[in-house]
């Protein structure tokens, strides 16, 4: 679905903040998905400890890097949707592509700058035992940086969480006021309340909220000896379970593109129509070739 989303989005001009934010979101989701095989094979217990070491040093860092980029862009998309709901006929709020592109580039640069040291500082020699826990591969400063970045990411999440909740409360208020107005109108002239906009907050709560409640105690258990071994194992399993929910974001975001972006739907239908026409033409051509071959065989 993300591959199809990339094909569709690259056919859309970046004329609005909304489209630009969605394009950045699909890029981050696609990068996140590329890290899944390393995580799965590294944790599968197949004796592929070098692959587990690669996951600790590189692919896990990319996973978290792209996850928080997705969270930031979900917050920006929510702000854009709120502006569109509050002032539906104003173009000044939603059509400033240059500023949106600069902001998007700044987000990628800042998040990459925070993530790169986690790769560099995971520099201890790898072995079959040391790769079982990624924190064992980090230097002393690497552990400190890891903990610092985790708390920075927590701040990023909770700020976006507050922004999304506030924006959706205001959106709900606007939609309720619109519903109250249209209810008094004749039934034929009533407009449906667009509840599809709430898909963002649904995905955000399902994917990211459980993980971030589990992340703080887990990070502390990694970097400080304040928990018993049994508690550390429990926190690890809770973290891994909620991390699975976070990874689902990459699978659910295409529904945001489809339901909230009319340009995406139109472009998607165009792509599918072209594909259907191409397949139909190919089928007709093959049928024509088979007919010519059969005809030639009959003559022989």
Backbone as a ProteinNet text record, in pm:
[ID]
protein_1_A
[PRIMARY]
XXXXXXXXXXXXXXXXXXXXXXXXXXXXXXXXXXXXXXXXXXXXXXXXXXXXXXXXXXXXXXXXXXXXXXXXXXXXXXXXXXXXXXXXXXXXXXXXXXXXXXXXXXXXXXXXXXXXXXXXXXXXXXXXXXXXXXXXXXXXXXXXXXXXXXXXXXXXXXXXXXXXXXXXXXXXXXXXXXXXXXXXXXXXXXXXXXXXXXXXXXXXXXXXXXXXXXXXXXXXXXXXXXXXXXXXXXXXXXXXXXXXXXXXXXXXXXXXXXXXXXXXXXXXXXXXXXXXXXXXXXXXXXXXXXXXXXXXXXXX
[TERTIARY]
83.2	0	86.1	196.8	286	356.9	390.4	449.2	353	226	125.2	107.3	114.3	100.7	214.2	336.6	450.4	426.7	380.3	352.6	249.3	144.7	36.8	85.7	154.2	195.6	296.1	381.1	477.9	412.8	286.1	211.5	135.2	133.4	60.9	156.2	121.8	205.2	195.6	305.3	308.6	257.3	125.5	65.8	8.2	3.5	-52.6	30	19.5	88.2	46.7	-82	-138	-70.2	-57.7	5.1	151.9	221	362.9	382.1	298	308.1	277.4	178.3	145	258.8	322.8	436	550.5	579.8	685.1	647.2	519.7	472.5	489.3	456.4	467.1	613.3	703	846.7	897.6	859.6	904.5	847.7	721.9	661.5	732.7	767.8	835.9	974	1045.6	1176	1160.5	1056	1031.8	1007.6	928.5	896.2	1021.3	1118	1242.5	1324.5	1299.6	1374.1	1310.2	1187.6	1117.4	1190.3	1241.3	1307.8	1426.5	1503.1	1619.9	1575.8	1469.5	1416.6	1362.9	1286.1	1222.2	1326.6	1419.3	1520.7	1619.2	1651.3	1743.8	1687.8	1556.5	1491.9	1436.9	1451.5	1386.2	1458.1	1579.4	1652.6	1703.6	1743	1792.2	1944.2	2008.9	2154.6	2217.2	2136.2	2186.9	2227.1	2322.8	2356.8	2422.1	2498.2	2548.4	2435.6	2325.3	2210.3	2144.9	2143.2	2093	2180.4	2312.6	2403.7	2381	2355.3	2324.7	2196.1	2097.8	1971.2	1993.6	2074.4	2101.8	2169	2264.8	2346.8	2280.1	2206.5	2156.9	2004.1	1948	1807.3	1712.2	1745.3	1658.5	1659	1775.4	1784.8	1698.5	1704.7	1621.7	1473.5	1439.4	1300.4	1246.5	1319.1	1272.2	1278	1379.9	1394.8	1272.7	1231.4	1116.4	984.5	979.6	856.6	825	927.2	901.7	880.1	937.7	905.1	757.6	708.6	566.1	477	518.5	441.1	434.6	548.4	552.2	462.3	469.5	387.2	238.7	205.8	65.5	14.8	100.9	64.5	44.3	134.2	122.1	-1.6	-29.7	-150.2	-275.5	-274.9	-389.3	-410.7	-301.7	-313.2	-370.3	-321.6	-371	-519.4	-562.7	-705	-790.5	-737	-812.1	-831.6	-724.4	-735	-836.1	-834.8	-929.5	-1073.2	-1092.9	-1227.2	-1273.4	-1180.2	-1216.6	-1239	-1154.2	-1165.7	-1161	-1270.9	-1270.3	-1246.8	-1273.5	-1260.9	-1135	-1046.1	-923.2	-809.1	-742	-629.2	-496.5	-493.4	-367.4	-310.3	-397.9	-352.4	-296.5	-348.8	-316.8	-227.3	-208.9	-130.8	-9.3	90.8	219.5	327.3	337.8	422.2	568.8	619.9	761.6	794.5	711.4	733	719	620.8	600.9	719.8	778.6	896.1	1016.5	1035.4	1145.8	1127.6	1004.4	975.1	999.7	956.8	975.9	1123.8	1201.7	1346	1411.6	1369.1	1425	1395.1	1275.2	1237.4	1327	1348	1433.4	1577.4	1628.6	1767	1784.3	1691.3	1700.2	1690.1	1593.1	1575.7	1693.8	1748.5	1865.2	1986.2	1999.7	2110.4	2100.5	1978	1960	1987.6	1957.4	1966.9	2106.4	2178.9	2310.2	2406.8	2418.5	2508.6	2473.7	2345.7	2308.4	2370.3	2392	2462.7	2612.7	2668.6	2813.2	2856.2	2775.6	2812.9	2776.7	2715.8	2695.7	2819.6	2930.7	3062.1	3141	3079.4	3150.8	3155.4	3257.9	3269.6	3145	3101.8	2983.4	3020.8	2933.6	2949	2812.3	2807.4	2679.2	2602.1	2675.1	2609.7	2577.2	2668.9	2649.2	2534.1	2503.9	2397.8	2258	2250.1	2117.2	2043.7	2119.2	2061.4	2139.9	2073	2142	2218.3	2170.3	2234.6	2376.8	2405	2539.2	2643.3	2599	2691.8	2726.2	2661.4	2683.4	2795.4	2870	2969.6	2898	2975.8	2914.9	2843.5	2909.9	2844.1	2726.9	2740.5	2631.2	2506.1	2522.8	2408.3	2343.3	2426.6	2373.8	2299.5	2358.9	2293.6	2162.5	2165.3	2045	1932	1963.9	1862.8	1813.2	1906.1	1868.6	1776.2	1812.5	1731	1593.7	1586.5	1457.6	1365.5	1422	1340.1	1302	1391.7	1356.9	1241.5	1249.4	1142	1011.2	1021.4	901.1	836.4	919.8	867.3	800.1	867.1	809.3	672.6	664.8	537.4	429.4	457.9	354.1	312	403.1	364	267.7	301.9	212.4	81.1	87.6	-33	-126.5	-70.2	-150.9	-208.4	-125.7	-171.6	-286.1	-271	-374.2	-503.9	-495.2	-615.7	-688	-613.2	-674.5	-737.9	-663.8	-716.4	-843	-846.1	-964.2	-1082.1	-1056	-1166.4	-1228.1	-1143.4	-1193.1	-1263.1	-1207.5	-1272.6	-1409.1	-1415.9	-1543.4	-1645.5	-1599.8	-1689.1	-1742.9	-1654.7	-1697.1	-1795.3	-1765.7	-1854.3	-1990.1	-1990.2	-2116.3	-2199.7	-2133.5	-2204	-2261	-2183	-2231	-2350.2	-2343.4	-2453.6	-2579.6	-2563	-2676.7	-2743.5	-2661.3	-2717.6	-2791.7	-2727.5	-2787.7	-2909.6	-2921.4	-3036	-3165.7	-3155.1	-3273.6	-3316.9	-3227.9	-3259	-3342.2	-3409.7	-3484	-3390.9	-3446.9	-3366.2	-3285.1	-3340.6	-3271.4	-3147.2	-3149.4	-3038.4	-2935	-2955.9	-2859.7	-2729.3	-2619.6	-2488.3	-2441.3	-2378.2	-2326.6	-2206.2	-2198.8	-2083.1	-1966.7	-1854.8	-1739.1	-1661.4	-1695.1	-1629.1	-1501.9	-1472.6	-1351.9	-1225.4	-1235.1	-1119.2	-1067.9	-1154.1	-1114.2	-1029.3	-1003.3	-920	-778.8	-730.8	-593.9	-580.2	-672	-661	-681.7	-762.9	-781.8	-652.1	-584.9	-457.9	-352.1	-350.3	-251.5	-266.2	-389.9	-412.8	-380.1	-420.7	-397.1	-248.6	-176.8	-38.1	63.1	47.9	157.8	138.1	15	-6.3	39	2	46.8	199.1	266.8	412.8	477.6	428.5	495	464.6	359.4	339.4	438.7	475.7	567.6	714.3	742.6	880.6	963.2	906.7	985.1	1042	959	1018.1	1113.8	1087.9	1179.1	1315.8	1318.7	1445.7	1524.5	1454.1	1521.1	1579	1505.3	1554.9	1677.3	1691	1807.2	1933.4	1917	2033.1	2068.1	1978.8	2004.7	1963.2	2035.6	2006.1	1907.3	1783.6	1681.7	1568.6	1572.9	1467.7	1527.7	1447.8	1486.8	1487.7	1557.9	1568.2	1430.5	1343.1	1207.9	1129.6	1145.6	1076.9	1131.1	1262.3	1323.5	1268	1254.1	1198.1	1053.9	976.4	835.6	827	909.9	910.9	953.7	1047	1091.5	976.6	902	792.2	678.9	654.8	552.8	596.4	725.7	778.2	767.8	806.3	802	658.9	565.2	424.6	368.2	398.7	347.4	423.5	549.2	626.4	563.2	507.7	433.9	318.4	246.9	137.7	190.8	306.5	365.5	399.9	449.9	486	363.2	246.2	122.7	88.2	145.1	119.6	154.1	265.1	307.3	206	129.1	27.2	-106.1	-131.5	-259.8	-259.8	-140.9	-134.4	-194	-179.1	-243.1	-393.4	-459.6	-602.4	-624.5	-528.1	-535.7	-527.5	-432.4	-417	-545.4	-605.6	-722.6	-846.3	-872.2	-996.4	-991.4	-873.3	-866.6	-817.8	-754.8	-696.3	-770	-852.2	-931.9	-840.8	-733.2	-639.8	-575.3	-547.1	-488.8	-586.5	-713.9	-814.2	-828	-834.4	-849	-727.9	-608.3	-485.7	-477.4	-522.2	-522.1	-615	-735.2	-829	-771.1	-698.6	-636.4	-530.1	-446.6	-340.9	-401.4	-505.5	-569	-638.7	-697.1	-764	-664	-549.3	-444.9	-394	-379	-332.3	-432.5	-562	-666.5	-670.2	-656.3	-655.9	-535.2	-419.1	-296.9	-311.2	-367.6	-388.9	-487.2	-592.4	-692	-629.7	-546	-478.9	-384.9	-312.5	-219.4	-293.4	-410	-490.5	-540.4	-587.5	-636.1	-524.5	-403.6	-289.7	-250.1	-248.4	-213.8	-317.6	-444.8	-551.5	-537.2	-500.8	-482	-365.3	-257.3	-141.2	-175.9	-252.3	-292.7	-380.1	-465.5	-553	-470.5	-369.4	-284	-206.4	-156.1	-81.3	-170.6	-291.6	-386.5	-424.2	-440.8	-476.7	-364.7	-239.9	-124.7	-112.1	-138.6	-131.1	-237.8	-356.9	-464.8	-425.8	-360.2	-317.2	-214	-122.2	-20	-85
-121.5	0	125.7	120.4	236.2	253.3	141.3	149.6	214.7	175.9	236.5	384.4	416	555.7	641.1	585.6	659.7	687.7	585.2	602.7	713.7	711.6	810.1	949.6	961	1093	1160.6	1082.8	1144.8	1198.1	1168.8	1226.9	1352.2	1380.1	1496.9	1613.6	1733.4	1850.9	1893.6	1943.9	1985.5	2129.3	2144.1	2277.1	2319.4	2229.3	2264.6	2201.6	2259.7	2204.3	2059.7	2033.7	1901.8	1794.4	1819.2	1723.3	1703.8	1813.8	1805.3	1720.6	1743.3	1666.1	1518.6	1491	1351.6	1283	1354.3	1297.1	1260.7	1349	1320.7	1201.8	1192	1080.7	947.3	942.9	816.1	777.2	875.1	844.4	784.7	846.1	794.1	655.5	632.3	499.3	393.4	430.1	334.3	298.5	397.4	370.5	281.8	306.7	224.4	78.2	56.6	-79.3	-154.4	-83	-147.2	-203.2	-152.4	-202.5	-327.6	-361	-474.1	-607.6	-642	-773.4	-790.1	-683	-692.7	-717.2	-648.9	-667.9	-809.9	-856.3	-988	-1099.7	-1094.8	-1201.2	-1193.8	-1071.7	-1056.6	-1111.1	-1099.7	-1145.8	-1288.3	-1351.1	-1480.9	-1597.7	-1572.9	-1681.1	-1785.7	-1741.8	-1835.4	-1842	-1782.4	-1781.4	-1675.3	-1582.4	-1477	-1354.8	-1375.9	-1266.4	-1147.3	-1165.5	-1045.9	-957	-1022.2	-945.6	-869.8	-932.7	-866	-746.5	-762.1	-650.8	-536.6	-570.7	-468	-395	-470.5	-409.1	-313.4	-353.8	-267.3	-137.8	-149.7	-32.9	58	0.3	82	79.2	-38.2	-41.1	-1.6	-35.8	5.7	157	216.9	363.5	426.8	370.7	422.7	404	290.4	264.3	375.5	404.1	507.2	646.7	671	798.4	826.4	727.2	745.7	747.4	674	672.5	811.9	881.2	1013.2	1118.9	1096.3	1184.1	1168.1	1043.6	1019.5	1086.8	1080.5	1144.3	1295.3	1355.9	1500.7	1539.9	1463	1498.2	1471.1	1373.1	1355.2	1478	1535.1	1658.1	1773.5	1787.7	1896.7	1878.1	1753.7	1726.3	1761.5	1731.6	1763.9	1914.5	1991	2137.3	2188.9	2131.9	2172.7	2141.3	2024.7	1987.7	2077.6	2116.3	2207.1	2342.7	2394.4	2522.9	2513.3	2399.8	2379.8	2373	2312.5	2303	2438.2	2510	2639	2746.2	2744.7	2844.2	2772.9	2707.5	2621.8	2695.7	2826.9	2900.4	2986.9	2966.2	3044.7	2963.8	3018.5	2950.2	2987.4	3097	3144.3	3047	2971.7	2879.7	2750.5	2708.3	2574.9	2575.8	2692.7	2697.5	2788	2735.3	2802.9	2697	2638.9	2519.6	2542.6	2662.4	2687.3	2673.3	2735.6	2725.3	2581.5	2509.3	2368.9	2283.3	2310.3	2234.6	2263.1	2390.3	2426.7	2361	2366	2303.4	2153.2	2088.8	1943.7	1908	1985.1	1959.5	1977.8	2080.8	2105.6	1989.5	1934.2	1819.8	1699.5	1668.9	1555.8	1577.4	1698.5	1727.4	1717.5	1776.4	1774.7	1632.4	1556.6	1419.5	1330.3	1353.5	1275.4	1309.6	1438.9	1482	1419.3	1399.6	1333.3	1183.5	1123.9	978.3	929.8	1008.2	963.3	923.8	1002.1	959.6	823	784.2	651.2	540.1	566.7	470.3	471.4	592.5	605.9	552.4	580.3	543.5	398.8	326.3	181.3	113.7	127.4	95.9	-10.6	-80.1	-188.1	-312.1	-397.5	-518.9	-606.7	-657.6	-742.8	-887.3	-954.4	-1097	-1160.3	-1291.7	-1361.1	-1327.7	-1301.3	-1269.4	-1120.4	-1035.3	-890.5	-835.2	-899.9	-846.2	-881.4	-962.1	-997.6	-874.2	-780.4	-654.5	-540.9	-461	-357.5	-258.8	-235	-137.5	-180.4	-312.7	-363.1	-319.9	-281.2	-240.2	-91.7	-18.1	126.4	160	264.7	317.2	385.7	426.4	493.4	621.7	699.4	820.6	785	671.2	625.1	595.4	535.9	509.2	639.5	736.4	867.1	935	930.2	991.1	920	787.3	706.6	748.5	764.2	803.8	945.3	1036	1175.5	1184.1	1112	1114.8	1055	950.7	891	990.6	1070	1168.7	1284.4	1320.9	1422.6	1372.6	1245.3	1186.2	1177.3	1153.5	1154.6	1293.7	1396.6	1534.4	1559.6	1514.3	1529.5	1462.7	1340.9	1269.2	1341.4	1377.2	1434.5	1574	1649.8	1778.9	1755.8	1659.6	1627.6	1568.7	1488.6	1432.5	1544.9	1644.7	1757.7	1837.4	1860.8	1936.3	1863.1	1731.9	1653.7	1650.3	1629.6	1624.9	1759.5	1869.6	2003.1	2033.6	2005.8	2032.6	1953	1826.9	1745.2	1781.4	1832	1884.8	2006.3	2092.3	2210.4	2170.8	2069.4	2020	1961	1882.1	1822.7	1930.9	2037.4	2148.7	2213.1	2237.5	2298.5	2209.1	2078.8	1986.6	1975.9	1979.4	1974.6	2100.5	2216.8	2340.4	2335.8	2278.4	2264.2	2169.1	2061.2	1965.4	2030.7	2111.6	2180	2274.7	2342.7	2435.2	2360.2	2253.7	2182.7	2101.5	2066.5	1987.2	2065.8	2197.6	2282.2	2301.9	2264.7	2281.7	2163.4	2179.6	2066.7	1947.8	1829.5	1706.9	1696.8	1743.8	1731.5	1820.4	1932.2	2027.8	2006.6	1906.4	1882.2	1826.6	1862.8	1811.3	1712.5	1607.7	1509.6	1566.2	1534.1	1574.2	1481.8	1542.1	1465	1410.9	1290.3	1229.7	1155.2	1147.3	1076.9	1142.8	1272.4	1345.6	1287.3	1214.7	1159	1032.2	989.1	870.2	892.8	1018.7	1048.2	1022.6	1076.7	1059.7	913.5	840.3	697.9	620.7	644.5	577.8	618.8	746.4	797.5	728.5	716	654	504.6	435.9	291.1	259.9	336.3	302.1	354	477	542.3	561	575.3	604	488.2	362.1	252.7	243.2	258.6	246.4	353.2	475	582.1	578.1	510.8	485.1	380.1	286.6	179.8	219.9	319.8	349	407.7	497	564.6	465.5	380.5	284.2	186.8	150	58.5	122.4	248.5	318.6	328.9	358.8	366.6	230.4	122.9	-11.3	-47	12.4	-13.7	54.9	177.8	262.4	271.4	227.1	236.1	105.7	68.3	-55.4	-26.3	-1.8	29.6	-72.7	-168.8	-269.7	-409.3	-498.1	-638.2	-699.9	-812.9	-879.2	-916.8	-966.4	-1005.9	-884.9	-771.2	-649.1	-600.8	-612.4	-572.8	-655.9	-786.9	-873.8	-837.1	-810	-770.2	-641.3	-543.5	-415.8	-435.2	-528.9	-556.1	-611.7	-707.6	-767.2	-666.4	-581.1	-476.8	-379.5	-343.3	-251.8	-312.3	-439.8	-505.4	-517.9	-547.5	-561.4	-428.6	-322.9	-191.5	-137.4	-181.5	-142.1	-200.9	-321	-381.3	-291.9	-234.6	-143.1	-18.8	30.3	148	120.3	-0.7	-34.7	-45.3	-71.7	-78.2	55.9	164.6	296.2	301.1	234.1	233.9	163.3	71.1	-1.8	73.7	155.3	224	362.3	423.9	557.7	566.4	462.7	472.3	498.4	457.5	487.4	637.3	703.6	849.2	914.1	868.4	925.9	909.9	791.5	763.1	840.9	839.8	898.7	1051.6	1108.8	1252.2	1334.7	1270.5	1345.7	1314.6	1407.5	1387.8	1375	1455.5	1448.6	1311.3	1251.4	1117.6	1016.2	1025.8	930.6	942.8	1066.7	1087.7	1030.6	1058.9	1009.5	857.3	800.6	655.1	590.3	644	589.8	599	708.8	726	619.7	595.7	494.3	355.7	322	191	175.3	286.5	282.1	257.7	327.2	306.6	163.1	109	-28.1	-126.4	-99.1	-187.2	-182.7	-60.9	-45.8	-115.7	-101.8	-166	-318	-372.7	-517.4	-565.3	-483.8	-519.1	-521.1	-418.9	-412.5	-529.4	-563.5	-676	-807.3	-823.2	-944.6	-955.9	-840.6	-840.8	-872.4	-816.6	-840.9	-987.9	-1047.4	-1189.7	-1276.8	-1237.6	-1313.4	-1305.1	-1185.4	-1166.8	-1250.9	-1254.8	-1335.4	-1483.2	-1529.7	-1671.4	-1704.5	-1606.4	-1628.6	-1640.7	-1552.3	-1556.4	-1686.9	-1732	-1857.9	-1975.3	-1978.9	-2087.9	-2086.5	-1964.9	-1950.1	-2004	-1969.3	-2015.5	-2167.1	-2225.4	-2370.3	-2438.9	-2375.1	-2431.5	-2437	-2329	-2325.3	-2432.6	-2453.5	-2556.6	-2694.4
0	0	0	73.1	73.2	-60.5	-125.2	-258.8	-357.2	-350.1	-435.6	-401.4	-271.3	-228.1	-283.9	-287.5	-344.2	-492.2	-565.6	-708.6	-730.4	-648.9	-663.8	-625.6	-512.6	-464.1	-555.8	-621.5	-711	-838.1	-859	-969.6	-928.2	-796.9	-746.9	-727.2	-776.2	-750.4	-604	-549.2	-408.3	-397.1	-411.4	-413.2	-278.6	-181.3	-51.3	59.6	178.7	295.5	319.6	302.7	330.7	245.8	115.2	24	59.4	92.7	128.4	254.4	354.9	479.5	455.8	370.1	339	263.6	171.9	97.9	192.2	286.6	383.9	471.2	504.2	586.2	514.8	386.3	312.7	294	281.5	271.3	402.5	515.6	646.2	672.4	634.7	653.2	569.5	446.8	358.3	412.2	464.7	526.4	649.5	727.9	846.2	806.9	704.6	661.6	617.5	558.9	515	631.3	752	869.4	929.1	891.5	952.4	936.7	816	802.2	896.6	919.3	1007.7	1152.5	1192.7	1327.7	1344.7	1247.3	1256.8	1258	1161.4	1152.2	1268	1312.9	1424.4	1555	1573.2	1697.2	1687	1571.9	1549	1615.8	1667.8	1734	1637.6	1516.7	1415.5	1412.9	1513.3	1516.5	1428.7	1380.2	1291.6	1375	1467.4	1557.4	1486.3	1373.6	1304.1	1251.6	1210.7	1164.5	1280.2	1396.8	1516.7	1551.9	1535.9	1560	1462.7	1335.7	1235.6	1272.2	1321.2	1362.4	1479.5	1575.6	1691.4	1649.1	1559	1524	1422.2	1328.3	1218.1	1202.8	1173.6	1133.3	1245.8	1371.4	1483	1499	1476.6	1484.3	1376.1	1254.1	1144.1	1175.6	1237.7	1275	1365.7	1474.1	1568	1505.6	1426.5	1356.1	1269	1191.6	1103.4	1180.8	1292.9	1372.4	1425.7	1477.1	1534.2	1425.9	1309.1	1196.1	1160.1	1159.5	1132.7	1236.5	1363.2	1470	1449.2	1415.5	1393.1	1276.9	1168.5	1051.5	1075.8	1159.3	1197.6	1273.1	1359.6	1429.7	1333.7	1235.6	1137.6	1048.7	1011.5	931.3	1010.4	1140.7	1226.6	1234.4	1251.3	1254.7	1122.8	1011.4	879.7	864.4	912	903.1	992.1	1107.1	1193.7	1125.2	1064.2	993.2	879.7	811.1	700.3	751.7	869.5	927.9	981.2	1045.4	1105.2	999.7	895.4	788.5	654	616.6	497.2	365.8	362.3	236.6	233	331	335	276.9	175.8	113.2	176.4	252.6	309.3	410.6	477.8	582.9	524.9	410.7	360.2	238	174.4	51.6	69.4	135.3	148.7	135.3	14.3	-2.7	28.6	4.2	28.6	177.9	261.3	406.8	454.3	398.2	436.2	396.6	281.3	237.1	326.4	362.8	451.9	588.5	640.4	769.4	763.7	656.2	641.3	637.2	560.4	552.2	688.6	763.2	896.8	991	982.3	1067.7	1038.7	911.6	874.7	923.6	907.2	946.4	1097.6	1172.5	1319.3	1372.7	1322.2	1371.2	1332.4	1214.2	1172.4	1259.7	1295.1	1381.7	1520	1568.7	1697.7	1689	1574	1559.8	1523.3	1444.8	1395.3	1508	1618.4	1726.6	1784.9	1780.9	1830.4	1746	1616.4	1532.1	1563.7	1571.8	1590.8	1727	1829.7	1967.1	2003.5	1909.4	1928	1871.1	1942.2	1884.4	1959.2	2052	2121	2032	2050.6	1967.3	1979.4	1864.1	1862.1	1890.3	1961.6	1987.6	2003.8	2004.6	2010.9	2138.2	2248	2375	2387.3	2339.2	2357.6	2273.9	2159.3	2073.2	2123.6	2228.7	2280.8	2332	2384.5	2432	2368	2286.9	2208.5	2296.1	2417.2	2504.6	2540.9	2533.5	2565.5	2463.3	2343.3	2237.2	2243.6	2332.8	2340.6	2438.9	2406.5	2499.6	2615.9	2716.4	2832	2788.5	2703	2653.9	2562.3	2492.6	2407	2487	2605.4	2693.1	2738.3	2774.2	2817.8	2703.9	2583.2	2466.4	2434.2	2444	2418.9	2512.9	2640.1	2737.8	2710.6	2676.9	2648.1	2527.8	2420.6	2298.8	2324.2	2406.9	2439	2509.5	2601.6	2670.5	2578.2	2485.2	2384.7	2298.2	2258.2	2176.8	2255.1	2384.8	2468.7	2466.6	2475.5	2470.2	2335.3	2227.2	2092.7	2086.3	2139.9	2135.1	2214.4	2339.6	2424.6	2379.2	2318	2259.2	2143.6	2055.8	1944	1993.4	2098	2157.8	2203.8	2274.8	2322.8	2205.9	2103.8	1985.8	1917.5	1898.7	1828.8	1908.2	2039.8	2123.5	2120.9	2138.7	2139.7	2004.2	1895.6	1761.3	1734.4	1777.9	1750.6	1838.7	1957.1	2037.3	1968.2	1913.6	1842.1	1711.7	1642.1	1519.8	1552.6	1660.9	1702.9	1735.8	1800.8	1833.5	1706.6	1608.9	1482.2	1407.3	1404.1	1334.2	1402.9	1535.6	1609.7	1582.9	1579	1547.2	1406.4	1313	1175.9	1169.4	1246.9	1252	1308.2	1411.9	1473.4	1374.5	1292.5	1193.4	1083.1	1031.5	917.9	959.5	1088.7	1134.8	1120.9	1127.3	1116.8	971.3	877.6	736.9	686.4	570.3	511.7	486.9	493.1	487.3	358.6	247.1	119.5	112.5	182.7	175.5	284.4	371.5	478.5	423.1	488.2	452.7	559.2	513.7	607.9	683.2	811.3	890.3	852.9	815.6	770.5	890.5	931	1047.2	1007.7	875.8	831.3	884.2	915.4	965.3	1097.1	1170.3	1299.9	1286	1163.6	1143.8	1195.6	1190.8	1236.2	1384.9	1463.5	1608.8	1647.8	1572	1598.5	1580.5	1466.6	1439.3	1541	1576.8	1672	1807.4	1855.4	1986.5	1983.8	1878.6	1871	1860.3	1778.1	1746.8	1848.7	1893.7	1964.9	2114.6	2159.8	2302.2	2391.5	2364.7	2453.5	2462.6	2348.3	2348	2436.3	2431.3	2505.3	2655.6	2692.9	2835.9	2886.2	2798.6	2838.1	2822.7	2741.3	2703.9	2818.5	2896.6	3001.6	3103.2	3165.5	3261	3194.7	3068.4	2999.9	2977.7	2935.9	2914.5	3044.6	3152.9	3283.3	3322.5	3293.5	3325.6	3242.7	3122.8	3038.1	3089.1	3134.1	3162.3	3310.8	3397.7	3541.8	3610.4	3712.4	3786.9	3899.9	3862.4	3963.4	3963.9	3869.7	3861.7	3881.3	3937.6	3946.3	3806.8	3793.3	3663.6	3608.4	3695.9	3651.7	3601.5	3669.6	3627.8	3494.1	3473.7	3347.2	3231.1	3254.2	3149.1	3117.3	3222.1	3201.1	3120.9	3157.5	3085.4	2940	2917.6	2780.7	2695.8	2751.1	2674.9	2651.7	2749.9	2732.3	2623.2	2625.9	2523.4	2384.1	2370.7	2240	2187.8	2277.4	2237.2	2187.6	2261.4	2221.3	2100.5	2084.4	1966	1839.5	1852.4	1740.2	1697	1794.8	1762.1	1691	1735.9	1671.5	1525.9	1499.6	1361.5	1271.5	1331.2	1252	1187.3	1242.3	1185.5	1037.1	1000.1	859.4	770.4	827.5	751.3	746.8	849.3	858.8	794.1	780.7	722.1	581.4	495	363.3	369	477.8	491.4	511.9	580.3	594.9	457.8	376.1	242.9	161.7	171.2	88.2	134.8	263.5	313.6	324.3	349	374.3	255.8	158	47.3	-82	-125.8	-247.7	-370.5	-374.8	-487.6	-496.7	-380.8	-378	-436.2	-397.3	-448.7	-599.6	-649.5	-794	-868.4	-816	-879.6	-871.9	-758.3	-742.6	-845.1	-860.3	-959.2	-1100.9	-1129	-1260.4	-1284.5	-1181.6	-1192.9	-1214.4	-1135.5	-1147.8	-1281.9	-1331.2	-1461.1	-1572.8	-1564.1	-1664.5	-1661	-1538.9	-1525.1	-1583.7	-1559.7	-1611.6	-1763.6	-1819.6	-1965.3	-2025.3	-1957	-2004.1	-2003.2	-1895.3	-1886.5	-1992.5	-2015.5	-2116.9	-2255.9	-2283.4	-2414.2	-2432.4	-2322.9	-2328.2	-2352.7	-2287.4	-2305.4	-2448.9	-2503.5	-2641.4	-2739.5	-2711.5	-2799.2	-2796.7	-2675.8	-2664.5	-2733.6	-2718.4	-2785	-2936.3	-2985.8	-3129.7	-3180.6	-3101.6	-3140.6	-3143.6	-3042.8	-3041.2	-3162.2	-3196.8	-3313.7	-3441.7	-3456.5	-3576.3	-3583.4	-3465.1	-3461.9	-3498.7	-3441.2	-3472.6	-3619.4	-3673.5	-3814	-3903.5	-3864.1	-3940.8	-3934	-3815.2	-3799.1	-3883.2	-3890.3	-3970.6	-4118.4	-4164.4	-4304.6	-4332.7	-4234.5	-4251.7	-4258.7
[MASK]
++++++++++++++++++++++++++++++++++++++++++++++++++++++++++++++++++++++++++++++++++++++++++++++++++++++++++++++++++++++++++++++++++++++++++++++++++++++++++++++++++++++++++++++++++++++++++++++++++++++++++++++++++++++++++++++++++++++++++++++++++++++++++++++++++++++++++++++++++++++++++++++++++++++++++++

